[in-house]
Every structure is written in structure tokens, then in C-alpha cells.
Amino acid sequence: MMYSNTVEKPAHLSETQQVTRDAGKFMSRKIWIPKVLYNVLPYFYLFAGISALLTTYYISGWVWLLPHYLLFAIACLHMGLLVHRRRNKPKP
């Protein structure tokens, strides 16, 4: 039977690898928010998406902002609908 000896040796990581490891731990950490904010979150996403979409009608001078607003609007609408649909999924 063959045993691994990776537990015996400490891993020596470069600075870049250490930062990547720490960032991964930070991004996968659970975040606890108040119940009120949790319940309002999908509606906030929908409101922000619709607001950004309507704002694109008033952009005239700075045309380079238009794709950014559209991308933000699509992302917010997608997230709002996704979160709303997942929370209101019928239980089998």
C-alpha cells in the first residue's frame, strides 16, 4: 500500500500563490446579512436594472457609457430574476 507524504512537508508558496489562496478563502466565506436586506435583495436588483436601462435613453454626450449601462442593466435584471425564481421555486 502506498501512502502520501504531502502532510509531512509544509507547503512553501510564493507570494502570488499565498495571495491567491487568501483571496479564495475570502471569496468563499459566508456573509450574513439582516433578514430585511435578504428579502429585499431581488427587488433591489430588478430596480437597479430597470433604472440603468431607462438611464440609457438619456445618455447623449458620453456614448462610451452606453455599453456599460446596458451590461450593468442586463446583469442586474438577470440576477434579480434568478434570485427571485430560486426563492419562489415550488417545493416538490
N, C-alpha and C positions, 0 to 999 in steps of 0.2 A: 504494500500500500504506500502511496506517495503522499507526503504531507508538504504543504506550502510553508515557506519560511518568511513570508512577507510580514507577518505580525511581529516577528522578532526584530526586524530592521526599521528604524524610524525613517519616514519618507522625507527626503530633503527636496523641497520645492523651490523653484526660482521665485523671485518677487512677483512676476507676472502670474505664475500659477497660483501663488498664495492669494493674490487679489481676486483672481477668478473664483477660487474656492470660497472666499469670504463673500463675494457678491452673490454666488449661488445660494449660500446659506441665507443671506438677507432676502433674496427674492422669493425663496420658498417658505419663508416664515409666515405663520398665520397672523392675520391682522384682525383685531377685534374692534368693531365699531358699534356705536349705540344702535339699538333696535330701530329707532325712528329713522336714522340715516340709512340703515339697511333696507327698510321698507320703501323709502323714497328714491333709492338709487336708480331703478329702471326708468322712473318718470323724469328724473334729472337728465339721464342720458337722452331720452326722447326729446325733452325740451331743448337741450343744448344742440342736438342735431337739427331740429326744425329751425331754431334760431340761426344757426350757422348757414343753413340752406337759404333762408329768407334774406340773410345779410348779403349773399352773393348778388342779389338784384341791385343793391345799392353801391357796389364796388365799381367805380368807373375809372378813376385815375391810376390806381395801383393794380393793374391787371395781373401782375405776378402773384398777388394774394389769392386770386380766384381758385386755382387748383388746391391750395392749402385749405381753404374754407370748405371746398367740396369734399376733399378727403376726410377732413375732420367731421363733417356732417354725416357722411356715409358711415364712418367708423362709429360715431355716437348712436346713430339710428340702429345700426346692426347690433351693437352691444345692448342697447335698450330693449330691442325686441327679443334678443337671445335670452337675457336675464328674465324678462317678463314671461316668456314662453316656458323656460325651465322651472320657474317658481310656480306657475299655474298649470303644470302638467297634470293630467288626471292620474290618480293613483290606481294601479291595477287591482 
